[in-house]
Amino acid sequence: MTTLVGRFKDRTRRRLWAQRLHRSVRDSEQLKLIIGAGRTDFDGWIATEQQLVDLLKPSMWVEFFEVDSVHAILAEHVWEHLTPQQGLVATRTCFQFLKSGGYLRVTVPDGHHPWTDYIERVRPGGSGEGADDHSEPYTYKVFSAIFAKAGFDVCLFDVCLVEYFDEDGQFHANPWDETKGMIRRSLRFDERNRTKDDGYTSLFLDAVNPIASDTSKAA
Ligand SMILES: C[S@@+](CC[C@H](N)C(=O)[O-])C[C@H]1O[C@@H](n2cnc3c(N)ncnc32)[C@H](O)[C@@H]1O
């Protein structure tokens, strides 16, 4: 049971986090957000966490951001904690707050990964870190359909699906620019890919909020 002192401490902590986030937003020329940042923190990006910026609660976002104001959103290994239905709500939240031409860079464990060890780690209740809270691993078609349904153009950059396995176990990797958002669990940056017998890649997608004159925003 939470004690009165515990609740007071939680509220104080939240207030301090919120003040810091307000300051970062105010001082930022171009809003670039990391959602569900965990311990990640990159120069020029504002790291946020679920306690203040919950993907499923756009009402929490309005405390800090204006609709159509965010330049970029980065979310590495966050959507796997959401069911496809929740994933769509989350994607719509991002769509609402991104400005036209703004983009969302997002990765999840890859459900078409051909290694049984990998799937065993990332499946719901699997042996990997945090897997007790995972939904069924996403595959590239299901995942991109969610973003398209929310109104995103998933093919405005040269590539939309950046790294993924297809249903035949064939890996696809396209060039990408880490200055537009670092993804650590990727072919180039995951240390595990330097050894022969282990490796790690993600289902990796860039989704762009279409330029306003091209398409009106989806409901
Ligand atoms: C596996 S951790 C990834 C942390 C970090 N992005 C990384 O790459 O190491 C999953 C993160 O998703 C966040 N998360 C889960 N559900 C969320 C939601 N509804 N809204 C925002 N963040 C959420 C968790 O708080 C956690 O920080």
The ligand as an SDF file (V2000), in Angstrom:
LIG
                    3D

 27 29  0  0  0  0  0  0  0  0999 V2000
   12.5140   -1.7750  -23.4460 C   0  0  0  0  0  0  0  0  0  0  0  0
   12.3340   -0.1860  -22.7660 S   0  0  0  0  0  0  0  0  0  0  0  0
   13.2220    0.7630  -23.9870 C   0  0  0  0  0  0  0  0  0  0  0  0
   13.8950    1.9470  -23.3990 C   0  0  0  0  0  0  0  0  0  0  0  0
   14.7410    2.7470  -24.4060 C   0  0  0  0  0  0  0  0  0  0  0  0
   13.9160    3.2990  -25.4500 N   0  0  0  0  0  0  0  0  0  0  0  0
   15.8380    1.9120  -24.9810 C   0  0  0  0  0  0  0  0  0  0  0  0
   15.9780    1.8480  -26.2130 O   0  0  0  0  0  0  0  0  0  0  0  0
   16.6130    1.3400  -24.2010 O   0  0  0  0  0  0  0  0  0  0  0  0
   10.6330    0.2060  -23.0920 C   0  0  0  0  0  0  0  0  0  0  0  0
   10.2380    1.6390  -22.7230 C   0  0  0  0  0  0  0  0  0  0  0  0
    8.9150    1.8760  -23.2030 O   0  0  0  0  0  0  0  0  0  0  0  0
    8.2720    2.7130  -22.2850 C   0  0  0  0  0  0  0  0  0  0  0  0
    6.8230    2.6230  -22.4850 N   0  0  0  0  0  0  0  0  0  0  0  0
    6.0170    1.5230  -22.3990 C   0  0  0  0  0  0  0  0  0  0  0  0
    4.7330    1.8680  -22.6100 N   0  0  0  0  0  0  0  0  0  0  0  0
    4.7220    3.2110  -22.8670 C   0  0  0  0  0  0  0  0  0  0  0  0
    3.6900    4.1550  -23.1490 C   0  0  0  0  0  0  0  0  0  0  0  0
    2.4060    3.7900  -23.1880 N   0  0  0  0  0  0  0  0  0  0  0  0
    4.0370    5.4490  -23.3630 N   0  0  0  0  0  0  0  0  0  0  0  0
    5.3400    5.8380  -23.3070 C   0  0  0  0  0  0  0  0  0  0  0  0
    6.3570    4.9880  -23.0360 N   0  0  0  0  0  0  0  0  0  0  0  0
    6.0520    3.6910  -22.7980 C   0  0  0  0  0  0  0  0  0  0  0  0
    8.7300    2.1670  -20.9370 C   0  0  0  0  0  0  0  0  0  0  0  0
    8.5360    3.0830  -19.9050 O   0  0  0  0  0  0  0  0  0  0  0  0
   10.2110    1.9010  -21.2340 C   0  0  0  0  0  0  0  0  0  0  0  0
   10.9980    3.0360  -20.9720 O   0  0  0  0  0  0  0  0  0  0  0  0
  1  2  1  0
  2  3  1  0
  2 10  1  0
  3  4  1  0
  4  5  1  0
  5  6  1  0
  5  7  1  0
  7  8  2  0
  7  9  1  0
 10 11  1  0
 11 12  1  0
 11 26  1  0
 12 13  1  0
 13 14  1  0
 13 24  1  0
 14 15  1  0
 14 23  1  0
 15 16  2  0
 16 17  1  0
 17 18  1  0
 17 23  2  0
 18 19  1  0
 18 20  2  0
 20 21  1  0
 21 22  2  0
 22 23  1  0
 24 25  1  0
 24 26  1  0
 26 27  1  0
M  CHG  2   2   1   9  -1
M  END
$$$$
